Amino acid sequence: MTTSFYVLRQLFDTARMYSQKVAVVLDDQTWTYSELIEQIEQVVCHLHRLNIAQGQIIYQFVERGFEMICGFFGIMCAGGVYCSLNPTDPYERLVSIIEQMQGRYVLVHRKTHSQYPETTVGQQILFLDEILSPLSTIEDMDDLPNCKEYGAAFIICTSGTTGRQKAVVHTFKSFAACMLAFIQWDLDLYTSRNQVLQVATSSWIVHVSEVALPVIVGGTLVLMRPNGHLNMAYFSETLIHQQVTTLTINPGILRALTNYLEITQRLETFEFVRNMCLAGEAMKPKQLTKLFSILQLYHIQVCTIYGMSECHTALGCQIQNFDDNCVPMGYSMPAFRCLLIDEHGQTIYNTKKLNEVGQLVIGGSSLFTGYLDNLERTASMFITIDNQLYMKTGDLARYNARDELVHAGRIDFQIKVHGQRVETAEIENTIMNWSPDKISNCLVTKALHNDDLLVAYIISNDLELDTKEIQDYCKKYLRQYMVPSYIVVMDKFPLNANGKVDRKNLPLPTLHYNMQTKCVLIEDQPMSELEEKVYNLWCSTLQLDVVPHDMSCFALGGSSISLMQLFNYYQFHLVPDKQINVLDFFTNQTIADHVRLLISSKSELHTVWSPLHLVQGRASYAQENIWLAEQTRFIQHTPPIPSYNSSTIYRIDSGHLSIKQCLRTIDLIVSRHMVFHTRFTFNVDRGYLEQSIIENKSYGGRSYPVYVSTVEREQEFKALGFQETLMSLDDAVFRCHFVRFGHTNPDTLKEGDFIIFTFHHGSFDSTAENLFLNEFTLGYCGKYDFQESCLQYIDYATYERSHMDMNEANEYWRKALRGYSWDRQLDLPYDFGAPTNAHRSGKCWFLGTDVSSKIVDAMITGAKVLNTTLFQLTLTCFYIFLAQLSPHNQDACVTIPIKNRYRPELENIIGMFVNMLPCRVIVDASSASTMTFVDLLHKVQNNLTNMMKYGNMSYLELLELHRAPSVDLQFPFIHAYLTLITSTDNSHLDKHQLNLTEPSSNQNICSLSQYLQLNEPGDENSDLFVSTPFQQLDITPLVKLIPMANEPINLWINNKHEQLNRTIKVLTPLEKHIQTIYSRVLDTEQIDVYRSFFEQGGTSVKALQVIYLLQENTMTAMIDANLFFGNPSVTGLAQLIENKTLIK
């Protein structure tokens, strides 16, 4: 460590290195590193003008947002001590903290100002939103950061009770040590490649690392809107939309998220997550089991970390399994020293006393410096062992067989509730302060039947105390989880033989005995249907037999997680068509309140799509598009070409697989999803394609073909793959092929054998294939409920056509494509002449061109620095590539695919949803000298964002808005199609690895990995490209992507056209002859050989003139009016003549 204020210095160094990279993002708002530093400097400059003294405490009272980050760093950079006040804390607690700290300045939002205690005197309120906007001139900040090695950096207040809170003071030295421990940890949780979600509230120590670590390593910090961490639907959407890779959550949010996923089955929530850290209370494996199986599917690294406000994170490890029937605390983090001390003060060594319990003590540079103005308590926290300073945690622990530390409870009565440390003495003091004359003693402990419930035993001469009033008093000063759920009034405590309180003989509270509410249960009173559902849900969630309607969820032993579970259930089962706000349900915490909120909630603009139980209906737009393409677009071949067949091949890596069990699992999947039974017929009278659900058992009693083959050599297997028969949309949409390698066992697939799943693209998009594979994996292992009803694809097709208002989408697409000709074609390097219509051979193969690692690295780095996706960056480069080919391409439509599962109900349906949309971008030549690459990128991003809002409009419907008469069959706008496919090792893709276990087995017995084989090239056709023109393109500027990002794009495009025309448009003698005649008739030398004669100013009269001139030459004498009007371009006519000559 080169400096004790490493964190702040590193932030500024990182900002200089990644100035244009996105540093912070919240929903659709972003700040680059340069913008972040600029805003931090605004805060520092403002504080300097106020003559802030070194080490002066400055409060921050704001909600989650960009300002929170600026205040956090700005206060410390200015030499102040950061102290966060949580706007959600009780009013009285805020007053108590402010009076204890005696800070003079407080940074607030305009919207949080009204919540700030008005009783404080002599404080200066600073509005962060005014400091940051608009930007003003700032002084030279070269001396930042302004801090001292052992100077205080920030304060965290623990416990949250009244009286003397423990104000934990950390110095810049301990701050730096904490952050370096994470960075040096060998799990790579925080790197420049990570998108890190900020989850913790500002009063939790984890908040500090969540904010600081991502930006000091060059990553991206992802924020959520206020209270966003309580709304699991928004939480899930943020993980997906922001492509979050790393997050830290407590078990409470973990349970709420698990509950949400069980309700919605939205498993793609973790598509981008790579690291998940669990922090907070000690957990049992059963709390993790459900979610852990999902996380394993995505190969997510799950870690557990342990720490305290006094030392931050001291222990951690990666969770591999739960062999010890507990979730470990982990090993010592880098630069930490952790020991176990028994009751005799002796060190417990893991090699000798495996299961002996001792108190955990922690040493290292990251320990806090002390409690503010409390030397006595500070001294009691430390102990010296072997001349080194250690901190006593009060936690008991033991070693497991892997030398990991495991939590074993508390050494004193400082208990934990919902993972939060609670000092019962301070709760007891609060209750005593309610009325010192009436209460002579108080004891707070956990309820025996529920570790998350607190019981307060009060000694008073008045056994009729109003305990409801006591509870209300506690709510003013304590956080909700610290308010006792039960208050028992007694005349004296039971004592043991030593004269101490006999805790074992304290009376057990029950709801019927509970004196805190003095309410009469209304369980026998009549309830509406909604009230009864809510009541039963509360009983189930809180695990109670009876629940008062006017009693708070927290008072009943519930938690914020309980409320989130209730909210999730309301949202998806009770009022799925209503708009409800999670914060309202947290503010109003009784059954009566919730019923009132549910009744008063407003209807949403859309309703949930329910199963229609159809057996016949019109095909979806996607099905219709693919069926029409099969029937009309492709030239017929013998044998047919399976243009829309997609095969996934899995190889058995280890273990064995039962063919019968595989087929039983597939049968269950097929019976669940009616798309497997879909057959198509064209209704001639109505003029559209219909789909019907038919139980066809023509394949040996199944509705899908099954093949079993045996091969002896690799070449036989490859040949087998090339011989796979065609599946058209009129045939079966799915096929299963088991391939045995060198044996003939009738039921068992062994290591080296294969399974081939073949899907028809008309019924399966890539998401549907993944859904099938996921259900196959879970079903084979006996872990999937196939009885659950679900929306069918035929239902979606019906809703798609009858329940969607497309007026706004129609208007958008009319405007977006206005002026773009229906029959316009891009200038593309066809090597055999440009096709003049949409008829295609269907034959294709991949062209390989080596791209240097410099270009690849530049693209990846560029995406990170420019805060964009690799697809958006590639698409922008593709538009430049098109502009290089020809000036005609500077107004170009590129077709892109979108997932199109735009409603929650569609996420788990097997079917074809992918839509194609034309993305139009104009690279105006007049602005090319001023438009930069970044400008073009922003233009592409803006187009994509706007398109996605109307992406559910089908391509066929979009065409109807722009349909124009045409001589030939046309597929407008589809002349350039871009999709980004990232690949890894061809032989083994971890992302597509399946691990299967028999339902009756406890061991993993079979592992499969995806196997890829190369396609065999077909014959040459006029609609194919070869690689040579692409290899000749000038792509070297991509190496300098970042340096040139802010340069005008004419540096990329100018002087390329002439060069490319020489390398790509090398005309044959026949093409030159036709071009000469076109030039003569149109009176111009600028003839575009790919564009239509009529696009370049030709008329019918001039066309006849061209025909006569062509007929005068023997090379072109065969051209007549029909041939010319069918192929009006130079290359089209030349290709036609050459084809006819070859036929003769």
N, C-alpha and C positions, 0 to 999 in steps of 0.2 A: 504494500500500500504506500504510494508516494506522498499522499497528503491526507490529513485527517478530515478535510472537507472534500473528499474525493467525489461525492455525489454531485455537488453543484458544479465543480470544475468539469466533471465528465459530461454533464448536461450541455454546457456551452461548447465543449469540444465536439460532441456528437452533433450538435446543431450546425456547426460549421461544416462538418463532414457530409451531413444529409440535409442540407438547407431546404431542398424542395420536396423532401419526402414527407408524407403525412405523419404527424406526430400524435395528434389527438383527433378522434372522430366521435360524434354523437349523432345518431340517426343519419341524416343526409348532410350534416355540417362537418367541415373538416378544417383543421389548422395544420399547416406545414411546420417544420421545425423553426424555420426563420420567423414565421408568424408567431409561434409560441414564445420564442425568445424576445421578440419585439414587444409582446404584451406583458411578459414578465418584467421587462425593463421599464414599462410604463408604471407598474406597481412600485418598483424599487425607486424610480425617480420621484414619484409622489410622496413616498415615505421619507426619502432624503430631504425633500423640501419641508417636511414637518419636523426635521431634526430629531429623528428617532434615535434614542440612545442605544448603544450596544447592549444586547441582552434584555431589551424591554419586551414584555409580554404583549403580543398583539392577537386578539381573538379573530376568528373567522366564523361568521354566522351566515352560511349560504347553503343552498341546495346543490345537488349534483349538477355539474355543468363545466363549461370551459373556464368560467371565472374561478371556480374552486381550485383548479390546477394552477392558475396564475397566482392566486393568493398564497397557496401552499409554498411555491418556490420563491415568490416575490418577498414574502416576509423574511424567510431565512437568508436570501441573498442580500437583503438590506441590513442584516445583522440583528433582526428581531427574533423573538421566540414564538414559533407558531403554536397556537392553542385553538383547536377546533371546538366549536359549540354546535351541538346537533339541534337543528330546529324542531325535531320531533320529540325532544326531551321535555319532561314536565316543566312548567313555568317556574315553580319554586326551586327546582334543582338548578336551573339556569342561573337564578338569582344567587343561589348558594355558591356556585362555582365562581361567578363574577366577583362576589364579595371576597372570596378566599384569595383569588389570584391578584386582585387589585390592578388589572390591566387598564391602560388608559385609552387605547384605540381598539376599534372593532370594524372589520370589513364586512359589509352586508350587501345583499341585493335589495332592490326596491321592493320586491315581492316578499322578502323575509324581514324587512325593516319593521313591519307592523307586529311581528311575533317577538321582537327583541324586548326584553324586560325594560319598562320605562322607569323603574325605581332607581336605576343606577345613576349616580351623580358624578359629574366631572369627567365623563367619557366623551370621546369624540367619535362620531359615526362617520365612516368613510364608505361611500357607495362605489362598489367595484365596477358596476356597469357604467358609471360615469367616468371612472378613471380610465377604463379601457376603450371607451368609444365617445367621441371620435379620437383618433390618435393625435397626440400633440407632440411638439418638439421635446426631445429628451436630451439630457446631458450625456456626456461621455461615460460609458459604462465599462471602460477597460479594467477598472479595479474590481469588478465583480468576480467571485462572490466576496462579500465583506463579512468574514466570520473568523472565529478563533478555534483552535484545536479542542480545547476543553470548555469552550463556551456552549451555553445551552442552545439547542437547535429546535426542539419541539417538546410539548407537554401533552401527555395522554392522561385523562382523568378516569380512574377505575371505579368500580362498584356502582356508581350512580346513586348513592344515597345522600341524605342530608348530613349536616355536620361537617366534619373534616374529611372531605374526599381525599383519596390518595392521588396526588398530582405527581405522576411519574415524569421525571425530567431526563431527557436524553441529550447528550452532547453531539457535536459534529463527529467526534471520534467514534462514538458508539453507533451513530447513524451510518457512517461509512463502513464499519465492520459488519453491521447487519446486512447491508446491501451486497458487499463483497462475498459474504458467505453464500448467498443465493447464486451469484454469478459464477463462483468457483465450484458450486455443487455439480457433480458429474452427470446430472439428469438433463442439463440444457433446457431448463424451463424458460429462461429469459435470454433471447438472442435477437439480433436485428431482423430475423425472419418472422418473429412472432407478433400476432395481434392479441393483446392481453386485455381481458375484460375486467373493469373495475366494479366490484360487487359490494365490498364491505362499507358499512357506514363510517363516517369520519371520526367517530369516537372509539373505533377499534384499531388496535396497533397494526393490523394487517393492511389497513387503508394506506398507511405510509409506504409500504413496499409496493402495493398495487399501483400507486401513482408514480413512484420514483423509478422503479426498475425498468419498465418498458422504455422510457424515454432516455435513460442514461446509456442503454445498450443499442439504441437506434431502432427499436421496434415501434409499434403503434399502440397507443393507449385507447381502448374503446370504452366510452362512457355510456351510461343509460340515463334516460330522463328521470326526474324525481319520482321515487316510489316504483321505478321500473323493475327493481329486483323482487318486488312482491307480486307482480303480474307474470305468471309463467308463460302465457301466450306471447307476451312481448319479449320476455327473457329468451324464449326459444327462437323467436324471429330475429333477435339481435345476434344470437350465436350464428345463425345461418347467413343473414344479410351482410354482417360485418366480417364473416369468415374468421371468427374467433378461434385461435389455436390454443390459448392458455387461459385458464381461469381458476380462481380459488373460491371455494364455497364452504359454508358450514353445513353440518348434518341437517339442519332445519330446511334450508333451501334444497338440499339433496333430496329430502323426503318429498317436498312439494313438487320438485321437478319429476321425480319418479311417479308421483300420483298423476301429474299432468300427462306424462307419456303413456301411462296405462289407459287414460281416458281417450286420448287423441290418436295414439299409435304413430305419432309424428317422429319416427326414428331418425329422420334425416337431420334432426336438431344437432346431432354430433358429427355431421359430415366433415367439418373442417377442424374440429377439436383434436388436438394431439396430446395435450397435457391437462390433467385435472388434479388440483390439490384439494385435499380435505383438511379443514382446520376447525378448531373449536372443541366441543365436548368429546369425550371418549365414546367410541361407537362399538356396537356389537355387529358381527358379520351379517346378521339377518337384515339390518338396516341398509346394507349395501348390495345384497345378493341380487335383487331384481335389476337394479341399474347396472351392476357390474357386468352382467351377461350382455347387456346392450353395448356397453363401452368396449368390451372385448371384440365385438363384431367389427368395430371401427379401429381396432388396434390402438386404443387410447391409453397413454401412460397415466395410471392412477397413482397418486402419491398422497401420503399423509404427513402432516407437519404439526409440530407441537411447539408452543412458545407461551410467553407471558408478556404483558405490557412492559415489565421490567427488563426483559432481555430480547424481545422480539422472537424470532424463530430459532430454536436451539437444536431441535431434533427433526428428522425426516427420513422417509424411505419410500421406495416404490412398492406398491402392494402387488404381490404375485398371486397369493392364495390366502385361504383362511385356515391353514392347517392347525393353528394354535387356538382356534375358536375365538379369536379376538383380533381387533384391528390394532396393530402396533403403533407406538409413538415414533419409533425409528432409531436411527443412529445419530451420533453427534454431527452437527453441521460443521463445515470447514471453519477452523479458528475457534471452535467451542470446546469446552471441557465439561463432560457430564459424568457425575459419580452418583452411586447409591450409598447412603450412609444408614446403618442400622441403628437401633435404639441405644446402643452402647457407643456410638460415635465411630464405629469401625466401617471401613470401606468394604462393600460387597463386590466380589469379583465374579464375573459371569461364568468363568471356567470351573468354579468350585461350588457355588451356591446358586444353582440355576433358578430355583423357584422362591428364593428368600426375598422378602419385601423390605424395602428401605426407602428413606426420603431422598428424592432427587435434588441434587444441588448442581448449579451451573456456574461455570467460570468462563472468562474470555473477555475480549475487548469490547464486546457489544453490550455489556451490562450497563444499566442506567446509573446515573451519578447519584441519585437519591430522590427522596420525596420532598417536594417544595415546602420549606419552612417546617420540616418535621424530622429533626435530627435523631430523636429517640427511636422513631419507627424505622428510619433508615438503618441505624446501627443494628437493630434487631434482625434485619434481613440478611446480614452478611456473616460469613464464617470463614476462618482461615484454615486451610488444609495443606500441609507441606509447603508452607510459606507462600501459598497462592490464595487469592481471594475468590470465594465462591458465594453464590446467592442461594438462599434456601427457598425452595418453591412451595413447600407445604404439600406437594403431591407425592403420593406413594407410587412406587413402580417396582418392576421385577424384570429379569432378563428372560427371553424365550430361547429356544434351541438355536435360533439364527443370530444370537447376540443382540437382537433388537430389544429396546426397552418397551415395556407394556404397562399401561396405566393400571394402578391397583387401588385407587381411592385417594382420600385426603387424610392428612395427619392430624388435623384439628377439625373444628366445626365450620370451617370456611368452605361451604358447599358450593356446588355448581348446579344451576338450573338452566336447561336448554343451552348448555355450553358456556354460560356466562358465570363468572366467579361472583359469588354472593357472600358477603361477610354478615353473618346473622346478627352480630352485635349491633351493627349500624341500623338494621331493620328494627331490632328491639328498641333502640334509642328513639327511632321515629315514632313507634307506637307509644312509648312512654311519654313523649313530648305532647301527645294529643291531650292528655289530662294527667299531669303528675299527681294531682290530688286524689284521683280515682284509681290510678293504676300504680301498684307498688312494685310489681316485677313482671318480667315478660321473658318468654323463651320461644325462639323460632327454630324449627327443625323441619326436615323433610317428612312427608307422609310415607308411611311404611308401604302402602299399596301402590304408590306412584311417585317415582323419583323427581317428577317435574312439578309436584305440588308442595307448597309450603303451608305449614300449620303454625299458627301463633297461639301459644298458651299464655293467658293473661291472669295475673293474680289481682283480685279486687274484692272489696267488701260489697260492691254492688254487682250481684250476679245477673242483673237485668241491663247491663250496659248495652248501648245501641252500637252493636258491632258493625252495622252497615255504615254508620257515620265514621267509625274508625277506619274502615276500608277506604272510604272516600277520601279521608285525610291522607292515607298512605299513597293514594293515586296522585296526589298533588306533588309529592316529594320523591317518589320512587318510580323506577321504570316498571312497566306493567308486569313483567315476569317476576318482579320482586315483591309484588303485593301478595300477602298470604291468601291462599284460597279458602282456608278455614281459620276461624278465630274461636277459640274455646275459652270461656271465662270460668275460672276456678277460684276457690277461696285459699288454697294452698297447693304447693307441688308435693307429689309423693317423694319421700326420701329413702335412700338406702341406709345400710348399717353405718356407713361412714358419715352420714349427715349430708350427703350430696344428692342432687336431684336424680331420682331414679327414672331415667328416660324410658326404660322398658315398660314401666307401669303408667305412663301417661295415657289418658283415654284416647281411643281411636276415633277420630271424627268421621261422620258419614253425612250424606246430604240431609237425611231426616233429622240428625242431631245438630247439624251445623247452625250455630247461633248468629252467623254473620248477616243473614238477610232477613230473618224472621218472616219469611214469605211463605205463603201457602202454595204448594205445588198445584198446578192447574191441569195436571195430566188427564183428569177425568172430565174436564170441561170440553164441550163440543169444539171441533176444529174444522176448518175448511180443508179441502184436498191438498192445497199448497202448503198450509200450515202443518198438516200431518206429515207430508214428505220432508219438510225442513226439520221437523221435530225428530223423526226417525233417523235422519241423516246425522243430526247432532248427537243423538244417543250412540250411533255407531261410531262416529269419528272420535268422540270423547270417551267411548267405552263406559257409558253410564246407563243405568236402567231408567232413570227419570231425570228430566231437565226442566227447571223453572223457565218460563218464557221470558221473564224479565231479569234474568241473571246473566252477567257478562261471561263470554266464552273463556276469558282469562281466569275469572273467579271460579270457574268450574274445572280448572286444571288444564285448560287449553293453552295454546301458544299461537304465535303468528303463523306457524306452519299449519296448525289446525284450521285457522281462518283461510289460508291459501287453498287447502284441500277442499273446504266448503265452497269457496269461490269457484274453483275449477269445476266442481260438480254442478253448481248453479248454472255456470256459463254453458256447459255442454249438454246438460240433461234437463234442467228445469226451465230455463229461458234461453234456448239456443238462438232464438230470433230477436233477442232484446239486447240493448246496449247497457251494460252495467260497468260501474267503476270500482275497481278493487279497493281504492282508498275509502270509499263510502262504507264498505263492509268492515274495514278496520276501525273506522271512527265510531260506527254503531255496532255494538258487539253482542246484542241479545237476539234470541229467536224472533221476538216481536219486531225488532228493528230490521232484521233481514227479510222477514216476510213483507214488511212495509216497502222496503227498497225494491224487492222483486216485483211487487204489484205496480209500483209507480215507475218502473223502468220503461224506457221508450223503445218502440219497435225499431229494429234496424231496417235498412233499405232492402235487404234480401232475407229470404227465409232459408232454412236448412233443407237441402234436397233429401228426400226420403225415398226408400225403395218403392218402385211402382209395380213390381211383379209382372213385368211385360214378357211376352213370348214372341212378339213381332213388332217391328217398328222400322222407321226409316234409318238408314245408315248414318253414322256421324260424318261430319265434313272430312275428317282425316281418313276414314275408311273409304269414303267416296272418292277422294283424291287419289289414293293409292290404287283402288280398283280401276278407275278410269285410266290411270297411267299404265297398268298392266294390259288393259284391253286396247288402248289406242296409241300410247306413246312409243312403245317398243316394237321394233321390227321383229316379226316372228322368225324363230330359229328352230332348227331340229338338231339335237334335243333343245328344249326350252332353256332359257337362262334364268336362274333363280335370282332376279335382281333384288327382290325384297325379302330374301331369306337371310336370317342372322343365326349363326351357330356359335354356341359357347361350349368349349371342350375342356373337360376336367380330367386330370390325371390322378390316379391314386398314388399318393406319395408314401403313405405308410398305413399299416393295418389292413382291414378288409371291409367289404361292403356287401350287403345282402341285396340282390336284385329284387327279390319278392318284397322286402321292406321298402325299397325305393319305389316300386310300382304302387304299393299300398299308399304311400305318402303322396305320390303324384295323383292317384285316384281321388284322394281327399281334396287336394287343391283344385282338381278339375271339377269336382262336384260343387265346390264353393264358388267358383268364378264361372259364370255362364258364357263368358267370351270364348271358352274352349268349345262350346257347343254351337257357336254361331255359324250359320250358312247364309249365303247371299244370293239374291235373285234380282234381276233387273225388271222392274215393272214398266212394261212398254207403254201401257195406257196412261200412266201417271208421269212417266219420264224420269224416274229416279230409282236409286238403288235401295232395296229393302233388306233388312236382316231378320233372321228368324232363329229362335232357340230350339234346336232339334236334338233330341237324345239319340245320337247316331252311334250304334255299337258295332259298326261294320269292321272294326279292327280287332278281331278276336275277342269280342265282348267289351272292348274299350272304344272310347270316342277319339282316340289318337293312336297313330301307328307306333309300334314298338319293334325295334330290331335288335338282335343279338348276333354278333359276328366274332369270329376268331381269326387273328392274324399272327404271322410268325416273325415278320420283319417290319422295320420302320417304314420302308417304302410301300409295303402293302397297306399300312395304316393311312399314309398320305394319299395313296391312290383311292382308298375307300372314301376319304373325305371329298375328293374331287368327283366321285361317282354318286354322291348324295342326290336323290331325286328331287325334282322341283315341287315345292308346295306353293300353289297359287292361292289367292284369297278365296277361291271357290272350293278349295280342298281343305284338309285339316290345317289348323293354324299352328300346330305344335307337334313335334316328333321327338322321340327319345331313342337313342341308340347306345347300347352297351357293347363295348369292344374288349374282348379278352385277348391278352397278349401271351400266346404260347401255351395256353391250357384250355380245357373244355369243361371246367366245373360249371354245372347248370345254374347254380344260384349265387356263387361267390365271385366277386371281383377282388383281385389281389393287387399288390403293389405293382405299378407299371401298367395296369389296365386303364381304360378310359370310359367316360360317359360323355356323350354328345347330346346336348339339348339344342334343337333347332326351332326357332320361332319365326313366324311370319310378321313382317314389320307392320302389316295392316292391323294386327291385333296386339302387338307388343312394341312399346317404345323401350328405351334403355332402363327407365325407372321400373316399368312393368317386369322386365327381365330380372332386375334386382329384387323386386318384390317376390317373384316366383322362387328365386334362389334362397331368399330369406325364409320363406314359408317351407321350402323343401328342407332346409337345414333344421329349423325348429321342429317341423313335423316328423322328420326322421328320428329326432331325439325325443319325441313324445312331449314336446314343450309348447305346442301350439293348439289353440282352441279353434277347431275348424267348424264348430257349431254356431259360432257367432254370425249373425246376419250382417250383410254388408250391401252397400249400394252396388248395383251391377252396371257394366259399361253401357248396356242398352238403355238403362235409365238415364245415364249421362247424355247419350245421344238425343234422347227425347227432350230433356231439359235444355240442352244446348240450342235447339231450334225453336223452342216455344216459350222459354222463360228469360230470355236475355234481351235487354234493351240495347240496341246497337246504334242509336242515333248519334251519340257523342263520338263513338268510334268511327262511324261513317264520315262524320265531318272532319275528324282528324286525318283519316287516310286520303280523303279527297284533297285536302290542303297539302299534305305531305308529298303527294305524287303529282300535283298539278303541274302541267307543262312537260311531264316526262312521257314521251311517245309510247303508245301501246306496243308498237312493233320495233322499238328501238333495240339495237344490239350493240354491245360493247366491242371495242377493238381488242380481240384476244388472239394469241398466237396459235391459231389452228394451223397444223402442218400439212393438212390435206384439203384445205379450203374451208371456209366458214359455212356451217349448215345454214340453210335458208329457212328451215322450219323446225318444229319441235319433235320430229320423228327421230328416235335414237336407236342405236344398236343394242344397248343394254350391256355391252361388253366393256370391261374396264379393268385396269390394274393400277397398282401404285407405282408412281415414278419416284425413284430415289435420287436425291441430290445431296451431296455432302455439304453441310453447313458447318463452318468452323466453330470451335468452342467459344471463340471471341464473340461471335454474333449471338450465340445462345446465351452466353453470360451477360451480354449487353441487354438483351431482351428481358431477362429475368431481373437484372438490376434495375433496368428502366422502369419496369412495372412497380417495383418497390418504391423507388425514389419519387416517381410521378404519381404515386397513390392511385394506381389503377389496377385492373385485373389484367392478366396476361392476354386474355381474349380481346379486351378493348384495345390494348396496345398493338396486338397483332392485326386487328381490323384496321386500325389507323395506318399501320405500315402497308397494309394491303391496298388501301386507297391511294397511297403514294406510289405503290407498284403499278396500279392501273393508270395513274396519271403519267408515269414514266413511259408506258406503252404508247399512249396517244393523247393529244389534247382533247380528243373526243371523249375520253374517259374521265374528264375532270368534273363531269356531272354523272355520277355512277350510282346504280342500285346494286347492292350486294345482299344476297339472300342469306339470312341467318336463321338457325333453328331456335325455338324457345320451348321450354318444358311444358308450359300451358296448363299446369295443374294449379289453377288459380284459386281454388276453394279448398278448405280443409277436408271436405267430404271426398275429394278426388285423390287424396294422397295415397290411399291404400287400394285403389282399384287397378286391376290388371287390364290394360287396354292401351290403345294408341291415342296419345294426346298431343304429341309434338306438332307444333305449327311452324310454318315458314313465313317469315316477314321480310319484305324488302326494306333495307336500310339505305336511305338515299342521303348522300353527302356531296355537296358541291364545293369543289376546290376552285374557287373563282380565280381565274388568271390575273385579274386586275388587282387582287389583294395578295397574290402570292409573294410579293416582295415585302409585305408587312406581316402576313400570317405566319406564326411559328408552328413548330411541330406540336407544342403544348396547346396552342390555340385549336389546331385541328383535332387533337385528342379530346379536348373539352367539347368540341362540336360533336364528335362521335359519341362521347359519353352522354351528352344531352339528348341526342337522337335516340340512343338506346333506352334511356330512362323514360322518355315520352312514349316510345313504342311499346314498352312493357305494360304501360297502363291500358293499352288497347290490344294486347297480344292475344286475347281470346277471340278476336275476330278471325274467322277462318280465311285461309288464302283464297279459296274459291269465291267466298263472298266479297273479298277485297277486289278480286278481278272484275266482278260484276259492276263495281263502281266505275271502272275505267274501260270496260269492254268497248272495242272499236272493230269495225269490219276489217277482215284480213283475208288475203288470198289463201294463205296456208294456216294449218293448225299451229297455234302459237301457245307458248307458256310464258307470258310476259314477265319481265323482271328477273327471271331465273336464267341468267347468263353467267353469273358468278356466285358461287355458294361457298360460304366460309364456316367451317367449324374447327375448333381446336381440340386435338386429341393428344393428351400427354401419355407417354408410355414409359415403362421401366423395362427390366429384363424380360425378354420374350418368353422365357421358359418358366418363370415363376412370378406371379403377381400377388404380393401379400394382401393387397386390398381385396382380392377375389379368392382368398383361401377359405375353404370350408372345413370345419372340424365337426365330424358327426359321431354321435354316441348312441348306442342302442338304448331304448327307454328302460330296459331292465338292468343296464350296466352302469356302474359308477365310474368307469374309466373311459378315457377317450380312446377309441379303437380305430378311427379312420381319419386321415387327413388328405384333402384333395387340394390341388392347386390348378389354376387356370393354365391351359396349354394353348399356345398360338402357333398356327402354321401359315406359311406364305401362300397367297393366291397364285394360281398359275396364269400367266399372261394369255390373252386371247389373240385373235387375228387382228390385223390392222384394220381400222375403220375410219371413215371420214370425220367421225365426231370425237376422235381421240387426239391427245397431245403426246409429243415425245419430250424428253427431258432437255434436249440441247438448247432450245431457246431460253429456258429458265436458267440454265447454267451460265448463259451469256449476259444475264441481267446484272446491272450494277447494284449489288446489295451491300457493298462495303461501307456506305455511310452508316449502316446499322451498328457497326462496331463503335461509332462515335455518337451513339444515340443520346447519351446524357449530355455530353458537351454541346451537341447541336440541337438539343431540345428547344432552346429559346432562340434559335436562328431562323430566319425566314425559310419557308419550305421551298422557295425557288432554288435554293442551293441543292435541294434534293432532286428537283424535277428538271430545271432548265438544262439545256444542252444534252439532254438524254434522248429526246425524241428522234433526232436525226441518227444518232448512233444505234438506237434500237431498231429503227426502220431498216438500217443496213443489215443488222444481224438477224432480225426476225422476218421482215417482209422482203425476202429475196424472191423476186418475181420470175416465173418461168417465161419463156418466149411467148407462149400463148397468152398469159396474163398481161404481158407488156403490150401485145397487139391490141387486146380488148381495152386496156387502159388508154392507149393512144387514141382510139376511136371515141371513147368517153370524153377525153380532153378536147378533142376537135369539136364535138357536138355541143358540149357544155361550155366551151370557150374558157377553160381554166386548166392550169397545170397541177392544181392541188386535188387530185383524184384519190379518194379513199377507197382502196380496193376491197374493203370488207363491207362498206356501207352500200345500201341500195342506191341504184341510179336515181330513184325518185327522191330520196333523202337529200341528194346533192343538187337539186334544182331541176331534175328531169321532168318532162311533161309527156303526154301521150304522143304528140306530134314528134317531139325529139326522140322518143323511144322508137318510132317507126324509122326515123332517119338512121339511128344506130343499127337497127335490124338490117336495113338495106346495105349499109356499109359492111357489116359483118358477113353478109351473104356473098359479097364480092370476093372474099378471100377463101381459098380452099380449106384453110384450117378451121374456119368458123362458118362455113357455108350451110351447115345443118341447122343453124339457129333460125327458128321461126317465132311468131308472136307468142304462142303458148309457152315455149321453152324460156323465152326471155322474161315474160311477166312472172313466171314461176321462180326464176333465179336472176334477179335484177342486179346482183353485185358482180364485180370483176372476177373475184375468186369463185363465186358460185357458178357463173357461166363456164369458166375454165374447167372446173371440176366436172361439170355435167358433160362437157365435150370429151374430156379424157375418159370418163366412164363409158360413154357410148362408143368411143373408139375401141376401148378394150373389149367390150361385148362383141363388136363386129369381128 
